[in-house]
Amino acid sequence: MTNPGGADDRGGARLARARDLLSLRGLGALLISDLLNIRYLCGFTGSNGLLLVLPGRAVFFTDSRYTLQAREEVQGAEVVEAPELDPAGGEAVRTASITRLGVEEKSLPVARWRKLGGLLPDAELEDVSESLDALRWSKDAGELQRLRDAAQLAEGALRAVLPKLRPGVSEAEVALAYQVEALRLGADALSFDTIVAGGPRAALPHAHPGGRRFERGDLVIVDFGVRLAGYCSDETVTVPVGRVEEEARRVYDTVCRAQQAALALVGPGVRLVEVDRAARQVIAEAGYAERFGHGTGHGVGLAVHEAPTVSTRSNDSAEAGMVFTVEPGIYLPERFGVRLEDTIYVTSGGPERVTAVPKEFGAVWDWAARG
């Protein structure tokens, strides 16, 4: 059976890697509550469940809404109908004699832990959130294909709506048209709210599409992505509407060179703070250091924003199998903005693009015309 989380895992390799944390951290069990980590480890796609990973077994707990679904989807774990582990599930946990339990603090708030009834009142809790998230860093072949499929569908929707980027059309109209087209092509959902921002509003990195209508000479940022079979895409283009002013073209070319400089550095073992620095240096040398305030990238997978991070604060290094974005930008308040973003896959020989829209100035129009 194919794991709905994204790739074949017939040998239970993912759960085995989770179990490795038990001995590594001296734990008796893991109680996994993050739904994306649950999906990754055992395949469950619903909205309520807990996964208990023990040295010799794994048990997935859910409520009656999802019991049948879980029995169809879950791999490598026994399915028990026990909402919030009570009562049958609670007994299974208590009889496991767990003295140290790994939990995910970010997705198991105190209120929920209390709701679980103090199942292990004497157990020592250890946060293993980062260690579990790190299991998802390296994408296998099945995951990579799903990421490519999501990117291709997202780009198909962009190609269909790009002709709407013309004077007189509003940002909100294009954003809505993009959503409709993405769903028509088969996306499960958007991976985030589409950003469409032109002219002065493009200086807002996360602008919400509004009623402003495009004007000739605008640069329009379109940040778009979809979710398909659980996996996300993320890409940004900056589209010229007619002839733009000289500085706008200069800024665009600077951002393009910054992205290329960052991409050229990517490879196994390279510190991601250095990848960020490579992009930032090009922008600083052009005189726009203070106009690039966000990080250069982030991981993409089951979540559209996940580890690793590519920023001035990153402690991560690139590894073969990682997937993350490279997205430098320059934003001049009340004038215009430029951001260019690709999602890339790290191989032993360097980066491979997951996204495919060309990023050179105006090239998006030729790409769209080629169909």
LUMMAR-105805 format. One record per residue (C-alpha): x, y, z. Coordinates in nm, 4 decimals. Layout:
N
+----------+----------+----------+
:       c1 :       c2 :       c3 :
+----------+----------+----------+
:        X :        Y :        Z :
...
+----------+----------+----------+
//
This chain:
371
+----------+----------+----------+
:       c1 :       c2 :       c3 :
+----------+----------+----------+
:   0.0000 :   0.0000 :   0.0000 :
:   0.1289 :   0.3486 :  -0.0808 :
:   0.1604 :   0.5812 :   0.2169 :
:  -0.0858 :   0.8704 :   0.1696 :
:   0.1746 :   1.0929 :   0.3322 :
:   0.3618 :   1.1035 :   0.0080 :
:   0.5831 :   0.8074 :  -0.0707 :
:   0.6170 :   0.4326 :  -0.0412 :
:   0.7304 :   0.3238 :   0.3058 :
:   0.6543 :  -0.0452 :   0.2923 :
:   0.9471 :  -0.1315 :   0.5170 :
:   0.8376 :   0.1066 :   0.7919 :
:   1.1619 :   0.3038 :   0.7613 :
:   1.0027 :   0.6222 :   0.8857 :
:   0.8729 :   0.4697 :   1.2087 :
:   1.2073 :   0.2949 :   1.2527 :
:   1.3832 :   0.6306 :   1.2373 :
:   1.1396 :   0.7671 :   1.4945 :
:   1.2156 :   0.4694 :   1.7199 :
:   1.5843 :   0.5488 :   1.6949 :
:   1.5056 :   0.8601 :   1.8987 :
:   1.4005 :   0.6420 :   2.1915 :
:   1.7473 :   0.5030 :   2.2517 :
:   1.9185 :   0.8216 :   2.1415 :
:   1.7268 :   1.0316 :   2.3937 :
:   1.6741 :   0.7653 :   2.6627 :
:   1.2945 :   0.7678 :   2.6232 :
:   1.0354 :   0.5028 :   2.6898 :
:   0.7987 :   0.6264 :   2.4173 :
:   0.7065 :   0.9110 :   2.1840 :
:   0.3609 :   1.0684 :   2.1929 :
:   0.3245 :   1.2399 :   1.8556 :
:   0.0529 :   1.5013 :   1.8192 :
:   0.1610 :   1.7089 :   1.5172 :
:  -0.0732 :   1.5948 :   1.2398 :
:   0.1876 :   1.6451 :   0.9682 :
:   0.4384 :   1.4281 :   1.1534 :
:   0.1645 :   1.1698 :   1.2095 :
:   0.0845 :   1.1742 :   0.8387 :
:   0.4515 :   1.1397 :   0.7512 :
:   0.5117 :   0.8482 :   0.9889 :
:   0.1982 :   0.6382 :   0.9430 :
:  -0.0109 :   0.7889 :   0.6617 :
:  -0.3176 :   0.9196 :   0.8481 :
:  -0.4701 :   1.2235 :   0.6735 :
:  -0.7521 :   1.3150 :   0.9123 :
:  -0.7722 :   1.5983 :   1.1620 :
:  -0.7663 :   1.4195 :   1.4974 :
:  -0.5280 :   1.1610 :   1.6305 :
:  -0.2290 :   1.0754 :   1.8478 :
:   0.0497 :   0.8327 :   1.7632 :
:   0.2276 :   0.6469 :   2.0429 :
:   0.5604 :   0.4996 :   1.9366 :
:   0.7042 :   0.2335 :   2.1694 :
:   1.0185 :   0.0220 :   2.1249 :
:   0.8259 :  -0.2794 :   1.9955 :
:   0.5003 :  -0.1377 :   1.8634 :
:   0.3135 :   0.1730 :   1.7602 :
:  -0.0476 :   0.2597 :   1.8402 :
:  -0.2602 :   0.5214 :   1.6654 :
:  -0.5512 :   0.6661 :   1.8633 :
:  -0.8441 :   0.8523 :   1.7092 :
:  -1.2157 :   0.9073 :   1.7575 :
:  -1.5145 :   0.7409 :   1.5948 :
:  -1.5220 :   0.9903 :   1.3059 :
:  -1.1932 :   0.8573 :   1.1762 :
:  -1.1726 :   0.4940 :   1.2857 :
:  -1.2592 :   0.3461 :   0.9466 :
:  -1.0419 :   0.5979 :   0.7626 :
:  -0.7499 :   0.5241 :   0.9940 :
:  -0.7816 :   0.1505 :   0.9394 :
:  -0.7563 :   0.2128 :   0.5646 :
:  -0.4667 :   0.4586 :   0.5798 :
:  -0.2479 :   0.3860 :   0.8795 :
:   0.0608 :   0.1731 :   0.8243 :
:   0.2831 :   0.0213 :   1.0878 :
:   0.0589 :   0.1015 :   1.3843 :
:  -0.2388 :  -0.0563 :   1.5577 :
:  -0.5534 :   0.1584 :   1.5323 :
:  -0.7461 :   0.2105 :   1.8565 :
:  -1.0687 :   0.4090 :   1.8829 :
:  -0.9984 :   0.6115 :   2.1933 :
:  -1.0559 :   0.9878 :   2.1753 :
:  -0.7889 :   1.1643 :   2.3806 :
:  -0.6626 :   0.8179 :   2.4862 :
:  -0.9548 :   0.7577 :   2.7210 :
:  -1.0440 :   0.5037 :   2.8435 :
:  -0.9027 :   0.2168 :   2.6369 :
:  -0.6142 :   0.4157 :   2.5022 :
:  -0.5296 :   0.5519 :   2.8426 :
:  -0.4950 :   0.2033 :   2.9790 :
:  -0.2616 :   0.1111 :   2.6915 :
:  -0.0379 :   0.4021 :   2.7793 :
:  -0.0415 :   0.3424 :   3.1547 :
:   0.0482 :  -0.0251 :   3.1255 :
:   0.3522 :   0.0598 :   2.9112 :
:   0.5412 :   0.1654 :   3.2269 :
:   0.6830 :   0.4795 :   3.0646 :
:   0.9040 :   0.6921 :   3.2879 :
:   1.0359 :   0.9316 :   3.0204 :
:   0.8048 :   1.0409 :   2.7398 :
:   0.8967 :   1.2386 :   2.4301 :
:   0.6295 :   1.4933 :   2.3345 :
:   0.5886 :   1.7765 :   2.0854 :
:   0.5435 :   2.0887 :   2.2932 :
:   0.4491 :   2.2997 :   1.9917 :
:   0.1453 :   2.0836 :   1.9142 :
:   0.0556 :   1.9470 :   2.2578 :
:  -0.0478 :   2.2503 :   2.4643 :
:  -0.0857 :   2.2232 :   2.8388 :
:  -0.4654 :   2.2345 :   2.8084 :
:  -0.4687 :   1.9261 :   2.5889 :
:  -0.2189 :   1.7443 :   2.8071 :
:  -0.4485 :   1.8075 :   3.1039 :
:  -0.7432 :   1.6851 :   2.8983 :
:  -0.5595 :   1.3581 :   2.8479 :
:  -0.6215 :   1.2994 :   3.2157 :
:  -0.2695 :   1.3021 :   3.3505 :
:  -0.2090 :   0.9582 :   3.2035 :
:   0.1511 :   0.9582 :   3.3162 :
:   0.1617 :   1.1935 :   3.6142 :
:   0.5041 :   1.0742 :   3.7209 :
:   0.6656 :   1.0591 :   3.3772 :
:   0.9371 :   1.3034 :   3.2833 :
:   0.8482 :   1.4876 :   2.9630 :
:   1.1048 :   1.5832 :   2.6993 :
:   1.0337 :   1.8003 :   2.3977 :
:   1.1344 :   1.6179 :   2.0781 :
:   0.9632 :   1.8547 :   1.8328 :
:   1.2784 :   1.9520 :   1.6445 :
:   1.4051 :   1.5935 :   1.6258 :
:   1.0757 :   1.4692 :   1.4807 :
:   1.0516 :   1.7572 :   1.2354 :
:   1.4062 :   1.6796 :   1.1201 :
:   1.2912 :   1.3352 :   1.0071 :
:   1.1078 :   1.5125 :   0.7242 :
:   1.4075 :   1.7133 :   0.6032 :
:   1.5276 :   1.4612 :   0.3474 :
:   1.2696 :   1.3910 :   0.0777 :
:   1.2563 :   1.0496 :  -0.0883 :
:   1.1786 :   0.9918 :  -0.4556 :
:   0.8044 :   0.9685 :  -0.4005 :
:   0.7944 :   1.2913 :  -0.2040 :
:   1.0048 :   1.4717 :  -0.4626 :
:   0.7678 :   1.3637 :  -0.7378 :
:   0.4702 :   1.4961 :  -0.5442 :
:   0.6478 :   1.8263 :  -0.4906 :
:   0.7198 :   1.8479 :  -0.8638 :
:   0.3586 :   1.7600 :  -0.9472 :
:   0.2324 :   2.0346 :  -0.7152 :
:   0.4707 :   2.2887 :  -0.8679 :
:   0.3701 :   2.1933 :  -1.2213 :
:   0.0006 :   2.2304 :  -1.1434 :
:   0.0592 :   2.5651 :  -0.9726 :
:   0.2498 :   2.6897 :  -1.2754 :
:  -0.0263 :   2.5731 :  -1.5060 :
:  -0.2705 :   2.7890 :  -1.3134 :
:  -0.0314 :   3.0850 :  -1.3344 :
:   0.0004 :   3.0447 :  -1.7093 :
:  -0.3772 :   3.0552 :  -1.7451 :
:  -0.4255 :   3.3764 :  -1.5440 :
:  -0.1126 :   3.5663 :  -1.6466 :
:  -0.2936 :   3.7477 :  -1.9339 :
:  -0.5047 :   3.9196 :  -1.6678 :
:  -0.1972 :   4.1151 :  -1.5544 :
:  -0.2835 :   4.4177 :  -1.7631 :
:  -0.3860 :   4.7768 :  -1.6924 :
:  -0.7296 :   4.8093 :  -1.5381 :
:  -0.7499 :   4.4660 :  -1.3747 :
:  -0.7376 :   4.4496 :  -0.9950 :
:  -0.5103 :   4.2429 :  -0.7721 :
:  -0.8114 :   4.0752 :  -0.6120 :
:  -0.9483 :   3.9692 :  -0.9519 :
:  -0.6224 :   3.7944 :  -1.0399 :
:  -0.5929 :   3.6270 :  -0.6997 :
:  -0.9474 :   3.4908 :  -0.7263 :
:  -0.8932 :   3.3769 :  -1.0849 :
:  -0.5765 :   3.1962 :  -0.9750 :
:  -0.7585 :   3.0087 :  -0.6995 :
:  -1.0401 :   2.9044 :  -0.9314 :
:  -0.7976 :   2.7842 :  -1.1987 :
:  -0.5805 :   2.5923 :  -0.9510 :
:  -0.8832 :   2.4075 :  -0.8147 :
:  -1.0108 :   2.3441 :  -1.1662 :
:  -0.6791 :   2.1822 :  -1.2552 :
:  -0.7059 :   1.9484 :  -0.9584 :
:  -0.5317 :   2.1106 :  -0.6628 :
:  -0.6585 :   2.0009 :  -0.3223 :
:  -0.6246 :   2.3600 :  -0.2020 :
:  -0.3931 :   2.6576 :  -0.2168 :
:  -0.0870 :   2.6072 :   0.0018 :
:  -0.1262 :   2.9696 :   0.1195 :
:  -0.3280 :   3.2750 :   0.0256 :
:  -0.2027 :   3.3923 :  -0.3125 :
:  -0.0159 :   3.7223 :  -0.3022 :
:  -0.0816 :   3.9572 :  -0.5945 :
:   0.0598 :   4.3061 :  -0.5410 :
:   0.1393 :   4.5692 :  -0.8020 :
:   0.3066 :   4.9089 :  -0.8094 :
:   0.3581 :   5.0625 :  -0.4614 :
:   0.1793 :   4.7675 :  -0.2977 :
:   0.4508 :   4.5347 :  -0.4225 :
:   0.6729 :   4.6967 :  -0.1586 :
:   0.4691 :   4.5049 :   0.1015 :
:   0.6285 :   4.1569 :   0.1120 :
:   0.3057 :   3.9870 :   0.2246 :
:   0.0471 :   4.2194 :   0.0745 :
:  -0.3129 :   4.0997 :   0.0722 :
:  -0.4658 :   4.1355 :  -0.2772 :
:  -0.6852 :   4.4422 :  -0.2848 :
:  -0.8833 :   4.6616 :  -0.5170 :
:  -0.5897 :   4.8490 :  -0.6692 :
:  -0.5902 :   4.8149 :  -1.0470 :
:  -0.2705 :   4.7586 :  -1.2393 :
:  -0.1145 :   5.0447 :  -1.4286 :
:   0.1281 :   5.0484 :  -1.7171 :
:   0.4817 :   5.0411 :  -1.5791 :
:   0.3917 :   4.8354 :  -1.2714 :
:   0.5979 :   4.5507 :  -1.1344 :
:   0.3555 :   4.2894 :  -0.9984 :
:   0.4628 :   4.0320 :  -0.7405 :
:   0.2720 :   3.7048 :  -0.7660 :
:   0.3530 :   3.4577 :  -0.4881 :
:   0.1590 :   3.1383 :  -0.5513 :
:   0.1353 :   2.7736 :  -0.4522 :
:  -0.0952 :   2.4752 :  -0.4229 :
:  -0.1344 :   2.1674 :  -0.2103 :
:  -0.1569 :   1.8390 :  -0.4019 :
:  -0.1680 :   1.4910 :  -0.2450 :
:  -0.0535 :   1.6465 :   0.0790 :
:   0.2529 :   1.8246 :  -0.0600 :
:   0.2967 :   2.1966 :  -0.1196 :
:   0.4452 :   2.4202 :  -0.3839 :
:   0.5812 :   2.7716 :  -0.3402 :
:   0.7067 :   3.0065 :  -0.6108 :
:   0.7186 :   3.3810 :  -0.6747 :
:   0.7467 :   3.5757 :  -0.9972 :
:   0.7642 :   3.9514 :  -1.0457 :
:   0.5901 :   4.0481 :  -1.3671 :
:   0.6450 :   4.3751 :  -1.5572 :
:   0.3290 :   4.5330 :  -1.6957 :
:   0.4645 :   4.7236 :  -1.9937 :
:   0.7831 :   4.9276 :  -1.9808 :
:   0.9115 :   4.9915 :  -1.6283 :
:   1.1288 :   5.2738 :  -1.4958 :
:   1.5071 :   5.2408 :  -1.5087 :
:   1.5574 :   5.1823 :  -1.1365 :
:   1.2861 :   4.9174 :  -1.1284 :
:   1.4715 :   4.7248 :  -1.3983 :
:   1.7980 :   4.7690 :  -1.2092 :
:   1.6429 :   4.6395 :  -0.8882 :
:   1.4922 :   4.3455 :  -1.0708 :
:   1.8271 :   4.2477 :  -1.2196 :
:   1.9901 :   4.2832 :  -0.8770 :
:   1.7402 :   4.0437 :  -0.7193 :
:   1.7894 :   3.7999 :  -1.0060 :
:   2.1679 :   3.8071 :  -0.9553 :
:   2.1208 :   3.7644 :  -0.5799 :
:   1.9122 :   3.4546 :  -0.6343 :
:   2.1661 :   3.3123 :  -0.8780 :
:   2.4497 :   3.3778 :  -0.6310 :
:   2.2640 :   3.1941 :  -0.3561 :
:   2.1765 :   2.9009 :  -0.5819 :
:   2.5371 :   2.8701 :  -0.6978 :
:   2.6456 :   2.8080 :  -0.3394 :
:   2.3950 :   2.5345 :  -0.2547 :
:   2.5380 :   2.1891 :  -0.1992 :
:   2.5677 :   1.9211 :   0.0717 :
:   2.7497 :   2.0504 :   0.3778 :
:   2.7108 :   2.4191 :   0.2949 :
:   2.5800 :   2.6226 :   0.5875 :
:   2.2505 :   2.7810 :   0.4955 :
:   2.3490 :   3.1044 :   0.6649 :
:   2.6168 :   3.1289 :   0.3927 :
:   2.3531 :   3.0801 :   0.1223 :
:   2.1572 :   3.3648 :   0.2792 :
:   2.4733 :   3.5761 :   0.2963 :
:   2.5490 :   3.5200 :  -0.0727 :
:   2.2128 :   3.6691 :  -0.1740 :
:   2.2361 :   3.9477 :   0.0800 :
:   2.5850 :   4.0509 :  -0.0350 :
:   2.4727 :   4.1087 :  -0.3945 :
:   2.1849 :   4.3239 :  -0.2721 :
:   2.4063 :   4.5169 :  -0.0313 :
:   2.6675 :   4.5893 :  -0.3000 :
:   2.3903 :   4.7388 :  -0.5127 :
:   2.2982 :   4.9739 :  -0.2273 :
:   1.9761 :   4.8083 :  -0.1114 :
:   2.0872 :   4.6179 :   0.2010 :
:   1.8204 :   4.7781 :   0.4199 :
:   1.5456 :   4.6888 :   0.1712 :
:   1.5837 :   4.3118 :   0.2099 :
:   1.4448 :   4.2302 :   0.5521 :
:   1.3201 :   3.8716 :   0.5374 :
:   1.5066 :   3.5416 :   0.5191 :
:   1.6270 :   3.3962 :   0.1913 :
:   1.4332 :   3.0724 :   0.2174 :
:   1.2562 :   2.7945 :   0.4060 :
:   1.1827 :   2.4264 :   0.3723 :
:   0.8832 :   2.3026 :   0.1733 :
:   0.7096 :   1.9676 :   0.2009 :
:   0.3933 :   1.8603 :   0.3807 :
:   0.3951 :   2.2182 :   0.5129 :
:   0.4636 :   2.5186 :   0.2933 :
:   0.6903 :   2.6612 :   0.5627 :
:   0.8998 :   2.4041 :   0.7456 :
:   1.2604 :   2.3383 :   0.8394 :
:   1.5283 :   2.4062 :   0.7360 :
:   1.5606 :   2.7843 :   0.7336 :
:   1.7830 :   2.9943 :   0.5072 :
:   1.8418 :   3.3139 :   0.7014 :
:   2.0902 :   3.5154 :   0.9036 :
:   1.9901 :   3.3095 :   1.2099 :
:   2.0002 :   2.9642 :   1.0535 :
:   2.2019 :   2.6914 :   1.2230 :
:   2.1217 :   2.4386 :   0.9496 :
:   2.3445 :   2.2973 :   0.6768 :
:   2.2314 :   2.1724 :   0.3382 :
:   2.1972 :   1.7969 :   0.2978 :
:   2.1250 :   1.5878 :  -0.0091 :
:   1.7488 :   1.5353 :  -0.0222 :
:   1.6533 :   1.8674 :   0.1327 :
:   1.3934 :   2.0856 :  -0.0388 :
:   1.3814 :   2.4577 :   0.0321 :
:   1.3144 :   2.7912 :  -0.1327 :
:   1.5563 :   3.0624 :  -0.2411 :
:   1.3666 :   3.3924 :  -0.2481 :
:   1.5567 :   3.7201 :  -0.2144 :
:   1.3704 :   4.0480 :  -0.2550 :
:   1.4050 :   4.4251 :  -0.2534 :
:   1.1179 :   4.6505 :  -0.1427 :
:   1.1150 :   5.0286 :  -0.1892 :
:   0.8291 :   5.1772 :   0.0186 :
:   0.5575 :   5.3589 :  -0.1783 :
:   0.7321 :   5.2753 :  -0.5063 :
:   0.7683 :   4.9077 :  -0.5988 :
:   0.9063 :   4.5721 :  -0.4922 :
:   1.0707 :   4.2673 :  -0.6486 :
:   1.0866 :   3.9089 :  -0.5187 :
:   1.1980 :   3.6000 :  -0.7095 :
:   1.1469 :   3.2565 :  -0.5588 :
:   1.2257 :   2.9031 :  -0.6649 :
:   1.1927 :   2.5794 :  -0.4727 :
:   1.5020 :   2.3633 :  -0.5104 :
:   1.6090 :   2.0069 :  -0.4289 :
:   1.9618 :   1.9468 :  -0.2983 :
:   2.1590 :   1.6742 :  -0.4748 :
:   2.5190 :   1.5600 :  -0.4326 :
:   2.6041 :   1.7742 :  -0.7345 :
:   2.4199 :   2.0882 :  -0.6251 :
:   2.0639 :   2.2208 :  -0.6533 :
:   1.7931 :   2.1060 :  -0.8921 :
:   1.4935 :   2.3304 :  -0.9464 :
:   1.1548 :   2.1929 :  -0.8480 :
:   0.9848 :   2.5037 :  -0.9856 :
:   1.0295 :   2.5917 :  -1.3510 :
:   0.9175 :   2.9457 :  -1.4394 :
:   1.2221 :   3.1407 :  -1.5696 :
:   1.3190 :   3.4351 :  -1.3527 :
:   1.5052 :   3.6652 :  -1.5923 :
:   1.3356 :   4.0001 :  -1.6537 :
:   1.0216 :   3.9601 :  -1.8660 :
:   1.0923 :   3.5910 :  -1.9339 :
:   0.7680 :   3.4894 :  -1.7649 :
:   0.5735 :   3.6344 :  -2.0590 :
:   0.7646 :   3.4251 :  -2.3130 :
:   0.7241 :   3.1201 :  -2.0896 :
:   0.3486 :   3.1725 :  -2.0766 :
:   0.3243 :   3.2238 :  -2.4527 :
:   0.5020 :   2.8939 :  -2.5191 :
:   0.2192 :   2.7135 :  -2.3437 :
+----------+----------+----------+
//
